[in-house]
């Protein structure tokens, strides 16, 4: 898979600086929320035709990378 960093953007003035897909106003959180709610990738792509499967995979890659970086303070 292509590196998610080429698809996930951070812009201070857009969506309060949350990570977005390709500079659009849809956030990584939005996409992950749809998946967590049970939407399939084809359903998301039907509802948001400007997204691609690569965008959705980039959101998953971003989330996985963030999870890998989480440290537990003891």
Buried (B, 14 or more C-beta within 10 A) or exposed (E): EEEBEEBBBEEEEBBEEEBBBBEBEBBBBBBBEBBEEEBEBEEBBEEBEEBBEBBBBBBBBBBEEEEEEEEEEE
